[in-house]
């Protein structure tokens, strides 16, 4: 996963800080907005694990701290639920300006309610996923129910939430009451996935039922059986991310499958707009080749010379193991570490001309097993007899022809 720190302004000009997670092996096919739970932040473990699962599915994920939380500027005591929705709208504008408009929005707990409201105002959003979300934003009041009278009488109160102190003002409660959330649910026409744990003790499972009944199809429900509200078990968070990734692809625009066919063993295809990122079909397998970022590539796959080195390593371990099995030698495992570079030829150590350099594959072999010195020496000889090694050492003919369109 490739992760970048980003920042953008909220409607009051305060800086909001986020993390943009990108796939390690491709450009994102869709971008996701993530709304974290009440008083949580972008670095909350469940948020990170869900984002990691989504990037593995090819999504780009923007998670950020709401106003007054984490690294973002502003005072939490001056924020409210409406402000969270506005923050999501500004995050969507940031993605649209710098990357691509988000097509999926995810909200955890109260963030789920914010995500549903924000989705109606972000035209590019085609799918919504909620995790442990309340059917009414006012549900959050139970977290500080013992302080509500103080908030009403004095205008604010210092409340303890998850071991941390937060100032909750009267305007926060009034803002929750002003939301037309139920009407929004009834008018929602965007695909929605509702994920909730039957064992959730913070936001009861009844909330998921109420959301499901209120919204229109297409709608889906997934039970996060055994999970707690905050998805404290990393396996629960990863599972949640995987489910959302698979489900949402039914409703999003996805890139078409690579249509590479050949009568040869290998075909490589590269469009002019893709830099060095090359799509390949190798036998019956699809892979991506690329160059490192330092060479102007995206590093989405191995470089051509790394592929050649990989062929030498693979051929060596196969050849050695096949020989050891035939001899019934106790070779438990063989590792071959290979790298490629151009080195000066032995007879020209002091030459400066690039023509004096020779292609060199540096290969290191690790043998695991109860082998004696004679067996090890013979295996090292056999390594030099692997077919790819012999091909690289021999004179090679490459016959090139032009294929008609």
C-alpha positions as a Python dict, from the first residue, in 0.01 Angstrom:
ca = {
    (1, 'X'): (0, 0, 0),
    (2, 'X'): (131, 344, -102),
    (3, 'X'): (32, 608, 154),
    (4, 'X'): (52, 987, 114),
    (5, 'X'): (-17, 1267, 360),
    (6, 'X'): (-264, 1521, 221),
    (7, 'X'): (-435, 1835, 346),
    (8, 'X'): (-720, 2060, 238),
    (9, 'X'): (-934, 2339, 383),
    (10, 'X'): (-1276, 2312, 546),
    (11, 'X'): (-1548, 2572, 482),
    (12, 'X'): (-1400, 2795, 755),
    (13, 'X'): (-1053, 2789, 601),
    (14, 'X'): (-906, 2554, 862),
    (15, 'X'): (-668, 2282, 747),
    (16, 'X'): (-789, 1923, 757),
    (17, 'X'): (-522, 1652, 744),
    (18, 'X'): (-567, 1311, 590),
    (19, 'X'): (-399, 1005, 447),
    (20, 'X'): (-452, 890, 90),
    (21, 'X'): (-390, 517, 55),
    (22, 'X'): (-319, 392, -297),
    (23, 'X'): (-270, 42, -441),
    (24, 'X'): (89, -73, -463),
    (25, 'X'): (56, -235, -806),
    (26, 'X'): (-184, -23, -1014),
    (27, 'X'): (-360, 309, -1054),
    (28, 'X'): (-682, 318, -846),
    (29, 'X'): (-989, 217, -1046),
    (30, 'X'): (-1214, 409, -799),
    (31, 'X'): (-1167, 646, -507),
    (32, 'X'): (-1327, 607, -164),
    (33, 'X'): (-1413, 863, 105),
    (34, 'X'): (-1396, 731, 462),
    (35, 'X'): (-1586, 894, 751),
    (36, 'X'): (-1449, 778, 1087),
    (37, 'X'): (-1652, 723, 1404),
    (38, 'X'): (-1743, 991, 1661),
    (39, 'X'): (-1427, 1133, 1831),
    (40, 'X'): (-1209, 881, 1642),
    (41, 'X'): (-951, 985, 1381),
    (42, 'X'): (-796, 874, 1053),
    (43, 'X'): (-531, 663, 1228),
    (44, 'X'): (-780, 450, 1418),
    (45, 'X'): (-678, 85, 1373),
    (46, 'X'): (-1004, -29, 1214),
    (47, 'X'): (-991, 257, 962),
    (48, 'X'): (-636, 163, 861),
    (49, 'X'): (-716, -207, 826),
    (50, 'X'): (-1028, -143, 619),
    (51, 'X'): (-832, 96, 396),
    (52, 'X'): (-556, -162, 351),
    (53, 'X'): (-810, -425, 242),
    (54, 'X'): (-962, -181, -9),
    (55, 'X'): (-630, -81, -164),
    (56, 'X'): (-560, -453, -214),
    (57, 'X'): (-877, -453, -428),
    (58, 'X'): (-746, -161, -636),
    (59, 'X'): (-923, 130, -459),
    (60, 'X'): (-772, 461, -356),
    (61, 'X'): (-893, 557, -6),
    (62, 'X'): (-897, 905, 149),
    (63, 'X'): (-940, 907, 526),
    (64, 'X'): (-901, 1229, 721),
    (65, 'X'): (-951, 1387, 1061),
    (66, 'X'): (-1275, 1580, 1102),
    (67, 'X'): (-1242, 1940, 1224),
    (68, 'X'): (-1089, 1958, 1571),
    (69, 'X'): (-972, 1597, 1578),
    (70, 'X'): (-632, 1435, 1520),
    (71, 'X'): (-404, 1655, 1312),
    (72, 'X'): (-681, 1873, 1174),
    (73, 'X'): (-720, 2234, 1280),
    (74, 'X'): (-1024, 2381, 1456),
    (75, 'X'): (-1189, 2323, 1792),
    (76, 'X'): (-1387, 2005, 1841),
    (77, 'X'): (-1615, 2188, 2086),
    (78, 'X'): (-1717, 2425, 1806),
    (79, 'X'): (-1782, 2147, 1557),
    (80, 'X'): (-2103, 1956, 1502),
    (81, 'X'): (-2260, 1682, 1293),
    (82, 'X'): (-2338, 1921, 1008),
    (83, 'X'): (-1973, 2023, 1009),
    (84, 'X'): (-1870, 1659, 962),
    (85, 'X'): (-2091, 1640, 654),
    (86, 'X'): (-1939, 1963, 520),
    (87, 'X'): (-1589, 1824, 582),
    (88, 'X'): (-1679, 1522, 367),
    (89, 'X'): (-1797, 1752, 87),
    (90, 'X'): (-1465, 1940, 97),
    (91, 'X'): (-1276, 1610, 93),
    (92, 'X'): (-1469, 1508, -218),
    (93, 'X'): (-1376, 1837, -385),
    (94, 'X'): (-1010, 1773, -300),
    (95, 'X'): (-1019, 1431, -465),
    (96, 'X'): (-1196, 1570, -770),
    (97, 'X'): (-937, 1847, -811),
    (98, 'X'): (-624, 1638, -754),
    (99, 'X'): (-716, 1278, -846),
    (100, 'X'): (-1067, 1167, -940),
    (101, 'X'): (-1412, 1219, -790),
    (102, 'X'): (-1502, 959, -524),
    (103, 'X'): (-1754, 693, -626),
    (104, 'X'): (-1782, 510, -291),
    (105, 'X'): (-1830, 653, 58),
    (106, 'X'): (-1788, 456, 381),
    (107, 'X'): (-1895, 566, 728),
    (108, 'X'): (-1827, 404, 1066),
    (109, 'X'): (-2074, 461, 1353),
    (110, 'X'): (-2186, 828, 1350),
    (111, 'X'): (-1964, 863, 1044),
    (112, 'X'): (-2208, 626, 873),
    (113, 'X'): (-2492, 875, 925),
    (114, 'X'): (-2268, 1156, 797),
    (115, 'X'): (-2176, 945, 494),
    (116, 'X'): (-2543, 888, 405),
    (117, 'X'): (-2617, 1262, 419),
    (118, 'X'): (-2300, 1359, 232),
    (119, 'X'): (-2365, 1101, -41),
    (120, 'X'): (-2682, 1285, -143),
    (121, 'X'): (-2476, 1600, -209),
    (122, 'X'): (-2184, 1435, -392),
    (123, 'X'): (-2305, 1351, -742),
    (124, 'X'): (-2015, 1116, -817),
    (125, 'X'): (-2100, 882, -525),
    (126, 'X'): (-2269, 569, -655),
    (127, 'X'): (-2244, 342, -352),
    (128, 'X'): (-2259, 382, 28),
    (129, 'X'): (-2135, 144, 297),
    (130, 'X'): (-2215, 194, 667),
    (131, 'X'): (-2050, 11, 957),
    (132, 'X'): (-2231, 1, 1291),
    (133, 'X'): (-2422, 316, 1197),
    (134, 'X'): (-2716, 457, 1397),
    (135, 'X'): (-3056, 493, 1235),
    (136, 'X'): (-3073, 843, 1386),
    (137, 'X'): (-2777, 1076, 1463),
    (138, 'X'): (-2940, 1157, 1799),
    (139, 'X'): (-2837, 806, 1908),
    (140, 'X'): (-2493, 948, 1986),
    (141, 'X'): (-2642, 1130, 2288),
    (142, 'X'): (-2640, 810, 2491),
    (143, 'X'): (-2259, 832, 2504),
    (144, 'X'): (-2284, 1139, 2726),
    (145, 'X'): (-2640, 1098, 2857),
    (146, 'X'): (-2533, 1170, 3215),
    (147, 'X'): (-2413, 1516, 3109),
    (148, 'X'): (-2705, 1622, 2887),
    (149, 'X'): (-2880, 1824, 3159),
    (150, 'X'): (-2554, 2005, 3237),
    (151, 'X'): (-2508, 2082, 2867),
    (152, 'X'): (-2863, 2220, 2845),
    (153, 'X'): (-2837, 2425, 3163),
    (154, 'X'): (-2481, 2557, 3133),
    (155, 'X'): (-2441, 2550, 2756),
    (156, 'X'): (-2157, 2294, 2762),
    (157, 'X'): (-2001, 2013, 2961),
    (158, 'X'): (-1671, 1829, 2978),
    (159, 'X'): (-1749, 1466, 2897),
    (160, 'X'): (-1533, 1155, 2897),
    (161, 'X'): (-1549, 951, 2578),
    (162, 'X'): (-1325, 649, 2541),
    (163, 'X'): (-1092, 771, 2814),
    (164, 'X'): (-1050, 1119, 2663),
    (165, 'X'): (-1212, 1448, 2763),
    (166, 'X'): (-1416, 1644, 2510),
    (167, 'X'): (-1619, 1961, 2548),
    (168, 'X'): (-1972, 1915, 2412),
    (169, 'X'): (-2173, 2233, 2359),
    (170, 'X'): (-2546, 2282, 2345),
    (171, 'X'): (-2525, 2371, 1975),
    (172, 'X'): (-2402, 2016, 1906),
    (173, 'X'): (-2725, 1870, 2045),
    (174, 'X'): (-2936, 2125, 1863),
    (175, 'X'): (-2760, 2046, 1537),
    (176, 'X'): (-2835, 1674, 1580),
    (177, 'X'): (-3205, 1753, 1627),
    (178, 'X'): (-3215, 1967, 1314),
    (179, 'X'): (-3108, 1688, 1079),
    (180, 'X'): (-3362, 1559, 825),
    (181, 'X'): (-3198, 1218, 843),
    (182, 'X'): (-3510, 1001, 820),
    (183, 'X'): (-3622, 1189, 511),
    (184, 'X'): (-3278, 1142, 359),
    (185, 'X'): (-3294, 766, 416),
    (186, 'X'): (-3634, 743, 247),
    (187, 'X'): (-3516, 948, -52),
    (188, 'X'): (-3184, 766, -97),
    (189, 'X'): (-3154, 608, -441),
    (190, 'X'): (-2789, 510, -421),
    (191, 'X'): (-2677, 152, -361),
    (192, 'X'): (-2618, 91, 7),
    (193, 'X'): (-2450, -182, 210),
    (194, 'X'): (-2530, -197, 582),
    (195, 'X'): (-2275, -384, 797),
    (196, 'X'): (-2350, -437, 1164),
    (197, 'X'): (-2260, -674, 1443),
    (198, 'X'): (-2540, -850, 1634),
    (199, 'X'): (-2318, -815, 1942),
    (200, 'X'): (-2273, -437, 1904),
    (201, 'X'): (-2336, -290, 2252),
    (202, 'X'): (-2282, 73, 2151),
    (203, 'X'): (-2517, 95, 1851),
    (204, 'X'): (-2763, -191, 1876),
    (205, 'X'): (-2838, -414, 1574),
    (206, 'X'): (-3192, -270, 1569),
    (207, 'X'): (-3044, 38, 1403),
    (208, 'X'): (-2931, -167, 1104),
    (209, 'X'): (-3284, -304, 1065),
    (210, 'X'): (-3433, 45, 1074),
    (211, 'X'): (-3192, 175, 811),
    (212, 'X'): (-3255, -127, 590),
    (213, 'X'): (-3634, -85, 606),
    (214, 'X'): (-3613, 290, 537),
    (215, 'X'): (-3390, 286, 226),
    (216, 'X'): (-3477, 173, -125),
    (217, 'X'): (-3318, -109, -324),
    (218, 'X'): (-3052, -188, -418),
    (219, 'X'): (-2968, -248, -53),
    (220, 'X'): (-2772, -522, 120),
    (221, 'X'): (-2700, -629, 478),
    (222, 'X'): (-2397, -815, 609),
    (223, 'X'): (-2378, -942, 966),
    (224, 'X'): (-2040, -881, 1132),
    (225, 'X'): (-2103, -1166, 1374),
    (226, 'X'): (-1875, -1162, 1677),
    (227, 'X'): (-1732, -816, 1612),
    (228, 'X'): (-1743, -528, 1859),
    (229, 'X'): (-1856, -178, 1766),
    (230, 'X'): (-1505, -47, 1701),
    (231, 'X'): (-1392, -360, 1513),
    (232, 'X'): (-1112, -407, 1763),
    (233, 'X'): (-1013, -742, 1615),
    (234, 'X'): (-803, -668, 1303),
    (235, 'X'): (-955, -971, 1131),
    (236, 'X'): (-1302, -815, 1161),
    (237, 'X'): (-1182, -488, 1008),
    (238, 'X'): (-1001, -662, 724),
    (239, 'X'): (-1306, -877, 653),
    (240, 'X'): (-1522, -564, 647),
    (241, 'X'): (-1292, -396, 396),
    (242, 'X'): (-1285, -705, 174),
    (243, 'X'): (-1664, -735, 177),
    (244, 'X'): (-1713, -367, 90),
    (245, 'X'): (-1457, -392, -190),
    (246, 'X'): (-1626, -692, -351),
    (247, 'X'): (-1983, -570, -302),
    (248, 'X'): (-1926, -219, -438),
    (249, 'X'): (-1772, -336, -765),
    (250, 'X'): (-2118, -445, -877),
    (251, 'X'): (-2230, -80, -871),
    (252, 'X'): (-1916, 104, -981),
    (253, 'X'): (-1750, 154, -1316),
    (254, 'X'): (-1468, -98, -1329),
    (255, 'X'): (-1192, -128, -1589),
    (256, 'X'): (-1245, -405, -1841),
    (257, 'X'): (-1047, -725, -1825),
    (258, 'X'): (-713, -728, -2006),
    (259, 'X'): (-775, -876, -2352),
    (260, 'X'): (-433, -1011, -2442),
    (261, 'X'): (-410, -1317, -2664),
    (262, 'X'): (-111, -1471, -2837),
    (263, 'X'): (9, -1792, -3000),
    (264, 'X'): (346, -1733, -2835),
    (265, 'X'): (435, -1803, -2473),
    (266, 'X'): (436, -1434, -2378),
    (267, 'X'): (274, -1111, -2500),
    (268, 'X'): (338, -759, -2368),
    (269, 'X'): (120, -456, -2442),
    (270, 'X'): (185, -89, -2362),
    (271, 'X'): (-33, 213, -2444),
    (272, 'X'): (134, 550, -2505),
    (273, 'X'): (-37, 703, -2199),
    (274, 'X'): (88, 436, -1956),
    (275, 'X'): (454, 530, -1932),
    (276, 'X'): (641, 207, -1856),
    (277, 'X'): (348, 21, -1695),
    (278, 'X'): (316, -282, -1924),
    (279, 'X'): (39, -541, -1925),
    (280, 'X'): (156, -894, -1995),
    (281, 'X'): (18, -1241, -2047),
    (282, 'X'): (277, -1501, -1950),
    (283, 'X'): (146, -1846, -2034),
    (284, 'X'): (-200, -1846, -1874),
    (285, 'X'): (-107, -1580, -1619),
    (286, 'X'): (-155, -1203, -1629),
    (287, 'X'): (113, -982, -1474),
    (288, 'X'): (231, -622, -1486),
    (289, 'X'): (585, -512, -1568),
    (290, 'X'): (716, -165, -1490),
    (291, 'X'): (1022, 41, -1405),
    (292, 'X'): (1109, 192, -1065),
    (293, 'X'): (988, 544, -986),
    (294, 'X'): (1351, 663, -1007),
    (295, 'X'): (1349, 562, -1375),
    (296, 'X'): (1019, 735, -1449),
    (297, 'X'): (794, 433, -1389),
    (298, 'X'): (520, 363, -1135),
    (299, 'X'): (687, 56, -980),
    (300, 'X'): (362, -139, -1026),
    (301, 'X'): (550, -455, -1122),
    (302, 'X'): (896, -603, -1175),
    (303, 'X'): (1131, -446, -1429),
    (304, 'X'): (1237, -639, -1742),
    (305, 'X'): (1572, -732, -1589),
    (306, 'X'): (1401, -836, -1265),
    (307, 'X'): (1182, -1067, -1472),
    (308, 'X'): (1492, -1219, -1631),
    (309, 'X'): (1651, -1258, -1285),
    (310, 'X'): (1327, -1418, -1164),
    (311, 'X'): (1343, -1673, -1446),
    (312, 'X'): (1699, -1763, -1352),
    (313, 'X'): (1612, -1799, -981),
    (314, 'X'): (1302, -2011, -1051),
    (315, 'X'): (1478, -2236, -1298),
    (316, 'X'): (1770, -2287, -1058),
    (317, 'X'): (1558, -2399, -762),
    (318, 'X'): (1350, -2632, -983),
    (319, 'X'): (1658, -2790, -1137),
    (320, 'X'): (1836, -2837, -803),
    (321, 'X'): (1532, -2986, -628),
    (322, 'X'): (1461, -3220, -918),
    (323, 'X'): (1820, -3347, -908),
    (324, 'X'): (1821, -3387, -529),
    (325, 'X'): (1494, -3583, -536),
    (326, 'X'): (1627, -3815, -804),
    (327, 'X'): (1936, -3876, -591),
    (328, 'X'): (1718, -3910, -277),
    (329, 'X'): (1930, -3649, -101),
    (330, 'X'): (1787, -3475, 212),
    (331, 'X'): (1748, -3130, 56),
    (332, 'X'): (1457, -2972, 245),
    (333, 'X'): (1467, -2631, 81),
    (334, 'X'): (1668, -2431, -170),
    (335, 'X'): (1664, -2052, -202),
    (336, 'X'): (1821, -1863, -490),
    (337, 'X'): (1876, -1488, -455),
    (338, 'X'): (1955, -1319, -787),
    (339, 'X'): (2026, -962, -895),
    (340, 'X'): (2141, -807, -1221),
    (341, 'X'): (2389, -532, -1303),
    (342, 'X'): (2660, -439, -1549),
    (343, 'X'): (3013, -488, -1413),
    (344, 'X'): (3355, -430, -1560),
    (345, 'X'): (3496, -733, -1735),
    (346, 'X'): (3771, -909, -1539),
    (347, 'X'): (4033, -830, -1800),
    (348, 'X'): (3940, -461, -1810),
    (349, 'X'): (3915, -349, -1449),
    (350, 'X'): (4073, -11, -1524),
    (351, 'X'): (3870, 71, -1836),
    (352, 'X'): (3625, 360, -1826),
    (353, 'X'): (3440, 277, -2147),
    (354, 'X'): (3085, 151, -2103),
    (355, 'X'): (3162, -104, -2375),
    (356, 'X'): (3403, -270, -2134),
    (357, 'X'): (3117, -371, -1903),
    (358, 'X'): (2953, -711, -1910),
    (359, 'X'): (2602, -821, -1808),
    (360, 'X'): (2633, -993, -1471),
    (361, 'X'): (2376, -1193, -1276),
    (362, 'X'): (2483, -1233, -915),
    (363, 'X'): (2329, -1553, -781),
    (364, 'X'): (2348, -1669, -418),
    (365, 'X'): (2220, -2016, -322),
    (366, 'X'): (2103, -2124, 22),
    (367, 'X'): (2060, -2497, 91),
    (368, 'X'): (1866, -2636, 388),
    (369, 'X'): (1908, -3003, 472),
    (370, 'X'): (2149, -3260, 616),
    (371, 'X'): (2388, -3252, 318),
    (372, 'X'): (2756, -3342, 322),
    (373, 'X'): (3028, -3137, 152),
    (374, 'X'): (3035, -3361, -156),
    (375, 'X'): (2661, -3332, -208),
    (376, 'X'): (2673, -2953, -170),
    (377, 'X'): (2955, -2925, -423),
    (378, 'X'): (2761, -3136, -674),
    (379, 'X'): (2444, -2929, -624),
    (380, 'X'): (2640, -2611, -697),
    (381, 'X'): (2757, -2771, -1023),
    (382, 'X'): (2400, -2869, -1112),
    (383, 'X'): (2282, -2511, -1050),
    (384, 'X'): (2499, -2400, -1341),
    (385, 'X'): (2327, -2655, -1563),
    (386, 'X'): (1974, -2519, -1525),
    (387, 'X'): (1821, -2448, -1869),
    (388, 'X'): (1782, -2073, -1819),
    (389, 'X'): (2141, -2044, -1698),
    (390, 'X'): (2261, -2226, -2007),
    (391, 'X'): (2045, -2009, -2231),
    (392, 'X'): (2183, -1689, -2081),
    (393, 'X'): (2540, -1819, -2123),
    (394, 'X'): (2495, -1928, -2484),
    (395, 'X'): (2471, -1732, -2806),
    (396, 'X'): (2108, -1630, -2856),
    (397, 'X'): (1917, -1558, -3177),
    (398, 'X'): (1618, -1324, -3164),
    (399, 'X'): (1406, -1327, -3479),
    (400, 'X'): (1174, -1025, -3506),
    (401, 'X'): (877, -995, -3744),
    (402, 'X'): (601, -736, -3789),
    (403, 'X'): (243, -837, -3710),
    (404, 'X'): (-30, -674, -3918),
    (405, 'X'): (-323, -506, -3737),
}
